[in-house]
Amino acid sequence: MIPVAYMLLYQYFRTWKSFILAQIIMALTYAFIGEPFCEWVKFVNYIEWRYRYSFIYYFIVGIVTRALILKLASLSKPQDLTTK
């Protein structure tokens, strides 16, 4: 479910400003609502882990992934080889 959220954020939020805002909302939702729910229904059991660590992780992974994808996309564009 998390990879799908990252894909949707990348697809629908084209500018960095809107992407970062959406990324913060997604990270907050998953870290402070999704993970406590999963722990409550006994899907996971965290030992020495805080939800804020997950928030930071989700946020950094999203930013790094978008930067990497944009860099790879810029490398794959054909270069203008005309001489001046």
DSSP file with accessible surface (Angstrom, degrees, kcal/mol):
  #  RESIDUE AA STRUCTURE BP1 BP2  ACC     N-H-->O    O-->H-N    N-H-->O    O-->H-N    TCO  KAPPA ALPHA  PHI   PSI    X-CA   Y-CA   Z-CA
    1    1 A M     >        0   0  168      0, 0.0     4,-1.8     0, 0.0     5,-0.1   0.000 360.0 360.0 360.0 -35.5    0.0    0.0    0.0
    2    2 A I  H  >  +     0   0   52      2,-0.2     4,-2.3     1,-0.2     5,-0.2   0.928 360.0  51.7 -68.4 -44.0    2.8    2.4    0.7
    3    3 A P  H  > S+     0   0   84      0, 0.0     4,-2.3     0, 0.0    -1,-0.2   0.898 108.7  52.8 -60.1 -34.9    4.5    2.0   -2.7
    4    4 A V  H  > S+     0   0   76      2,-0.2     4,-2.6     1,-0.2    -2,-0.2   0.914 107.0  52.0 -65.6 -39.0    1.2    2.8   -4.4
    5    5 A A  H  X S+     0   0   14     -4,-1.8     4,-2.5     1,-0.2    -1,-0.2   0.925 109.3  49.7 -63.2 -42.6    0.9    6.0   -2.3
    6    6 A Y  H  X S+     0   0   35     -4,-2.3     4,-2.3     1,-0.2    -1,-0.2   0.912 110.9  50.0 -62.1 -41.7    4.3    7.1   -3.4
    7    7 A M  H  X S+     0   0  116     -4,-2.3     4,-2.2     1,-0.2    -2,-0.2   0.917 111.5  48.0 -63.5 -42.4    3.4    6.4   -7.0
    8    8 A L  H  X S+     0   0   81     -4,-2.6     4,-2.6     2,-0.2     5,-0.3   0.902 110.9  50.7 -66.8 -40.1    0.2    8.4   -6.8
    9    9 A L  H  X S+     0   0   18     -4,-2.5     4,-2.0    -5,-0.2    -1,-0.2   0.928 111.7  47.9 -61.6 -44.8    1.9   11.3   -5.1
   10   10 A Y  H  < S+     0   0   62     -4,-2.3    -2,-0.2    -5,-0.2    -1,-0.2   0.905 115.1  46.3 -62.5 -39.2    4.6   11.4   -7.8
   11   11 A Q  H  < S+     0   0   98     -4,-2.2    -2,-0.2    -5,-0.2    -1,-0.2   0.906 120.7  33.7 -72.4 -40.9    1.9   11.2  -10.5
   12   12 A Y  H  < S+     0   0  154     -4,-2.6     2,-0.7     1,-0.2    -2,-0.2   0.662 109.8  61.2 -95.8 -17.3   -0.5   13.8   -9.2
   13   13 A F     <  +     0   0   74     -4,-2.0    -1,-0.2    -5,-0.3     6,-0.1  -0.856  57.4 170.9-115.7  97.5    1.8   16.4   -7.6
   14   14 A R        +     0   0  172     -2,-0.7     2,-0.2    -3,-0.1    -1,-0.2   0.806  55.4  66.7 -80.7 -32.5    4.1   17.8  -10.2
   15   15 A T  S  > S-     0   0   84      1,-0.1     4,-2.4     4,-0.0     5,-0.2  -0.594  82.2-124.2 -92.1 155.8    5.7   20.7   -8.4
   16   16 A W  H  > S+     0   0  100     -2,-0.2     4,-2.9     1,-0.2     5,-0.2   0.891 109.5  54.8 -62.7 -39.2    8.1   20.2   -5.5
   17   17 A K  H  > S+     0   0  183      1,-0.2     4,-2.0     2,-0.2    -1,-0.2   0.949 113.0  40.0 -62.5 -48.8    6.0   22.5   -3.3
   18   18 A S  H  > S+     0   0   38      1,-0.2     4,-2.5     2,-0.2    -1,-0.2   0.883 115.4  53.3 -68.8 -35.4    2.8   20.5   -3.8
   19   19 A F  H  X S+     0   0    4     -4,-2.4     4,-2.8     2,-0.2    -2,-0.2   0.931 108.6  48.4 -64.7 -44.8    4.6   17.2   -3.6
   20   20 A I  H  X S+     0   0   60     -4,-2.9     4,-2.5     2,-0.2    -1,-0.2   0.917 111.9  49.5 -64.2 -40.8    6.3   18.0   -0.3
   21   21 A L  H  X S+     0   0  109     -4,-2.0     4,-2.1    -5,-0.2    -1,-0.2   0.948 114.3  44.6 -62.3 -46.4    3.0   19.1    1.2
   22   22 A A  H  X S+     0   0   11     -4,-2.5     4,-2.7     1,-0.2    -2,-0.2   0.884 111.6  54.4 -65.0 -36.2    1.3   15.9    0.0
   23   23 A Q  H  X S+     0   0    0     -4,-2.8     4,-2.8     2,-0.2    -1,-0.2   0.902 107.5  49.7 -64.5 -41.4    4.3   13.9    1.2
   24   24 A I  H  X S+     0   0   59     -4,-2.5     4,-2.7     2,-0.2     5,-0.2   0.930 111.7  48.5 -62.8 -44.2    4.0   15.4    4.7
   25   25 A I  H  X S+     0   0   96     -4,-2.1     4,-2.4     2,-0.2    -2,-0.2   0.929 113.5  46.9 -62.9 -43.7    0.3   14.6    4.8
   26   26 A M  H  X S+     0   0   18     -4,-2.7     4,-2.8     2,-0.2     5,-0.3   0.941 113.4  48.1 -63.8 -44.6    0.9   11.0    3.7
   27   27 A A  H  X S+     0   0    0     -4,-2.8     4,-2.7     1,-0.2     5,-0.3   0.909 112.5  48.8 -64.7 -41.8    3.7   10.5    6.2
   28   28 A L  H  X S+     0   0   78     -4,-2.7     4,-2.5    -5,-0.2     5,-0.3   0.925 112.9  48.2 -61.0 -45.3    1.6   11.9    9.0
   29   29 A T  H  X>S+     0   0   60     -4,-2.4     5,-2.4    -5,-0.2     4,-1.5   0.940 117.2  40.1 -62.7 -48.7   -1.3    9.7    8.1
   30   30 A Y  I  <>S+     0   0   41     -4,-2.8     5,-2.2     3,-0.2    -2,-0.2   0.897 120.7  42.9 -69.2 -40.6    0.7    6.5    7.8
   31   31 A A  I  <5S+     0   0    0     -4,-2.7    -2,-0.2    -5,-0.3    -3,-0.2   0.880 126.4  27.7 -75.9 -38.1    3.0    7.1   10.8
   32   32 A F  I  <5S+     0   0   92     -4,-2.5    -3,-0.2    -5,-0.3    -2,-0.2   0.519 136.5  21.1-107.9  -5.8    0.4    8.4   13.3
   33   33 A I  I  X5S+     0   0  113     -4,-1.5     4,-1.8    -5,-0.3    -3,-0.2   0.633 124.8  43.4-120.6 -51.8   -2.8    6.7   12.2
   34   34 A G  I  ><S+     0   0   28     -5,-2.4     4,-2.5     2,-0.2    -3,-0.2   0.927 115.5  45.6 -65.8 -48.8   -1.9    3.7   10.1
   35   35 A E  H  ><S+     0   0   13     -5,-2.2     4,-2.3     2,-0.2     5,-0.2   0.921 112.7  49.1 -67.4 -43.0    0.9    2.3   12.2
   36   36 A P  H  > S+     0   0   38      0, 0.0     4,-2.5     0, 0.0    -1,-0.2   0.908 112.3  50.8 -61.2 -36.8   -1.0    2.6   15.5
   37   37 A F  H  X S+     0   0  111     -4,-1.8     4,-2.3     2,-0.2    -2,-0.2   0.937 109.7  49.1 -63.1 -45.6   -4.0    0.9   13.9
   38   38 A C  H  <>S+     0   0   42     -4,-2.5     5,-3.1     1,-0.2     6,-0.9   0.869 113.1  47.7 -62.8 -35.5   -1.8   -1.9   12.7
   39   39 A E  H ><5S+     0   0   50     -4,-2.3     3,-1.1     3,-0.2    -1,-0.2   0.893 109.5  53.8 -70.9 -37.0   -0.3   -2.3   16.1
   40   40 A W  H 3<5S+     0   0  188     -4,-2.5    -2,-0.2     1,-0.3    -1,-0.2   0.886 110.6  45.0 -64.4 -40.3   -3.7   -2.2   17.7
   41   41 A V  T 3<5S-     0   0   50     -4,-2.3    -1,-0.3    -5,-0.1    -2,-0.2   0.321 118.8-113.6 -88.3   9.8   -5.0   -5.1   15.5
   42   42 A K  T < 5S+     0   0  177     -3,-1.1    -3,-0.2     2,-0.2    -2,-0.1   0.778  77.3 130.5  67.5  32.8   -1.8   -7.0   16.2
   43   43 A F  S   <S+     0   0  152     -5,-3.1     2,-0.3     1,-0.2    -4,-0.2   0.834  80.4  12.6 -76.6 -35.2   -0.4   -6.9   12.6
   44   44 A V        -     0   0   57     -6,-0.9     2,-0.4    -9,-0.2    -2,-0.2  -0.925  62.5-150.0-136.0 162.2    2.9   -5.7   14.0
   45   45 A N        -     0   0  125     -2,-0.3     2,-0.4    -3,-0.1    -6,-0.0  -0.935  18.0-152.6-135.9 109.7    4.6   -5.4   17.4
   46   46 A Y        -     0   0   64     -2,-0.4     2,-0.5     3,-0.1     3,-0.1  -0.692   8.4-169.3 -88.0 132.8    7.1   -2.5   17.7
   47   47 A I  S    S-     0   0  133     -2,-0.4     3,-0.1     1,-0.2    -2,-0.0  -0.987  76.7 -11.6-120.2 122.1   10.0   -2.9   20.2
   48   48 A E  S    S+     0   0  161     -2,-0.5     2,-0.4     1,-0.2    -1,-0.2   0.886 105.3 126.1  57.6  40.3   12.0    0.3   20.8
   49   49 A W        -     0   0  106     -3,-0.1     2,-0.4     4,-0.0    -1,-0.2  -0.988  44.3-158.0-130.4 139.9   10.4    2.1   17.9
   50   50 A R    >>  -     0   0  116     -2,-0.4     3,-1.0    -3,-0.1     4,-1.0  -0.899  25.0-126.9-116.5 148.7    8.6    5.4   17.8
   51   51 A Y  H 3> S+     0   0   67     -2,-0.4     4,-2.1     1,-0.3     3,-0.1   0.819 108.3  64.7 -65.1 -28.2    6.1    6.6   15.3
   52   52 A R  H 3> S+     0   0  140      1,-0.2     4,-2.2     2,-0.2    -1,-0.3   0.831  96.2  58.0 -65.6 -28.7    8.0    9.8   14.7
   53   53 A Y  H <> S+     0   0  101     -3,-1.0     4,-2.4     2,-0.2    -1,-0.2   0.910 106.3  48.9 -63.5 -40.9   10.9    7.6   13.3
   54   54 A S  H  X S+     0   0    4     -4,-1.0     4,-3.2     2,-0.2     5,-0.3   0.898 107.9  54.3 -65.1 -39.8    8.4    6.2   10.8
   55   55 A F  H  X S+     0   0   49     -4,-2.1     4,-2.4     2,-0.2     5,-0.2   0.948 110.8  45.3 -58.6 -48.1    7.3    9.8    9.9
   56   56 A I  H  X S+     0   0   88     -4,-2.2     4,-2.8     1,-0.2     5,-0.3   0.924 114.0  49.9 -62.4 -42.6   10.9   10.8    9.2
   57   57 A Y  H  X S+     0   0  141     -4,-2.4     4,-2.6     1,-0.2     5,-0.3   0.944 111.3  47.2 -61.1 -50.3   11.5    7.6    7.2
   58   58 A Y  H  X S+     0   0   21     -4,-3.2     4,-1.9     1,-0.2    -1,-0.2   0.905 114.6  47.9 -59.1 -42.3    8.4    8.0    5.0
   59   59 A F  H  X S+     0   0   57     -4,-2.4     4,-2.2    -5,-0.3     5,-0.2   0.953 113.9  44.7 -65.8 -48.9    9.3   11.6    4.3
   60   60 A I  H  X S+     0   0   90     -4,-2.8     4,-2.8     1,-0.2     5,-0.3   0.919 111.9  52.3 -65.3 -41.5   12.9   11.0    3.4
   61   61 A V  H  X S+     0   0   39     -4,-2.6     4,-2.5    -5,-0.3     5,-0.2   0.928 110.7  48.8 -61.0 -42.1   12.2    8.0    1.3
   62   62 A G  H  X S+     0   0    1     -4,-1.9     4,-2.3    -5,-0.3    -1,-0.2   0.929 113.5  45.4 -63.6 -44.2    9.6   10.0   -0.7
   63   63 A I  H  X S+     0   0   39     -4,-2.2     4,-2.5     2,-0.2     5,-0.2   0.936 115.5  46.1 -66.5 -46.8   11.9   13.0   -1.3
   64   64 A V  H  X S+     0   0   87     -4,-2.8     4,-2.6    -5,-0.2     5,-0.2   0.918 112.5  51.2 -64.3 -40.8   14.9   10.9   -2.3
   65   65 A T  H  X S+     0   0   58     -4,-2.5     4,-2.6    -5,-0.3     5,-0.2   0.933 111.3  46.8 -63.6 -44.9   12.8    8.7   -4.6
   66   66 A R  H  X S+     0   0   12     -4,-2.3     4,-2.7    -5,-0.2     5,-0.2   0.934 112.6  49.7 -63.7 -43.3   11.3   11.8   -6.4
   67   67 A A  H  X S+     0   0   46     -4,-2.5     4,-2.2     1,-0.2    -2,-0.2   0.918 112.5  48.0 -61.4 -42.0   14.7   13.4   -6.7
   68   68 A L  H  X S+     0   0  102     -4,-2.6     4,-2.7     2,-0.2     5,-0.2   0.924 111.9  48.8 -64.8 -43.9   16.2   10.1   -8.1
   69   69 A I  H  X S+     0   0   63     -4,-2.6     4,-2.5     1,-0.2    -2,-0.2   0.923 112.0  48.6 -63.9 -43.4   13.3    9.7  -10.6
   70   70 A L  H  X S+     0   0   59     -4,-2.7     4,-2.0    -5,-0.2    -1,-0.2   0.897 112.2  49.7 -64.5 -38.1   13.6   13.3  -11.8
   71   71 A K  H  X S+     0   0  122     -4,-2.2     4,-1.8    -5,-0.2    -2,-0.2   0.936 112.5  46.3 -65.8 -45.5   17.4   12.9  -12.2
   72   72 A L  H  X S+     0   0   98     -4,-2.7     4,-1.5     1,-0.2    -2,-0.2   0.886 111.4  52.6 -64.6 -37.8   17.0    9.6  -14.2
   73   73 A A  H  X S+     0   0   38     -4,-2.5     4,-0.7    -5,-0.2    -1,-0.2   0.893 108.4  50.2 -65.9 -37.7   14.3   11.2  -16.3
   74   74 A S  H  < S+     0   0   51     -4,-2.0     3,-0.4     1,-0.2    -1,-0.2   0.849 109.7  51.5 -70.3 -30.9   16.5   14.1  -17.2
   75   75 A L  H  < S+     0   0  111     -4,-1.8    -1,-0.2     1,-0.2    -2,-0.2   0.802 106.5  54.2 -72.7 -28.8   19.3   11.8  -18.2
   76   76 A S  H  < S+     0   0   96     -4,-1.5    -1,-0.2    -5,-0.2    -2,-0.2   0.617  84.3 101.8 -83.9 -11.0   17.1    9.8  -20.5
   77   77 A K  S  < S-     0   0  137     -4,-0.7     2,-0.1    -3,-0.4    -3,-0.0  -0.496  86.3-103.7 -70.9 139.8   15.9   12.8  -22.5
   78   78 A P        -     0   0  126      0, 0.0     2,-0.2     0, 0.0    -1,-0.1  -0.400  36.6-128.3 -65.9 136.6   17.7   13.1  -25.8
   79   79 A Q        -     0   0  133     -4,-0.1     2,-0.7    -2,-0.1    -4,-0.0  -0.604  18.9-111.4 -85.2 148.5   20.4   15.8  -25.8
   80   80 A D        -     0   0  127     -2,-0.2    -1,-0.1     1,-0.1     0, 0.0  -0.676  34.1-176.4 -79.3 113.8   20.6   18.5  -28.4
   81   81 A L        +     0   0  153     -2,-0.7    -1,-0.1     2,-0.1     2,-0.1   0.184  33.5 129.7-101.0  16.9   23.7   17.6  -30.4
   82   82 A T        -     0   0   95      1,-0.1     2,-0.3     0, 0.0    -2,-0.0  -0.463  55.1-128.1 -73.1 143.9   23.7   20.6  -32.8
   83   83 A T              0   0  139     -2,-0.1    -1,-0.1     1,-0.0    -2,-0.1  -0.683 360.0 360.0 -91.9 148.1   27.0   22.5  -33.0
   84   84 A K              0   0  247     -2,-0.3    -1,-0.0     0, 0.0     0, 0.0  -0.724 360.0 360.0-104.0 360.0   27.1   26.2  -32.6
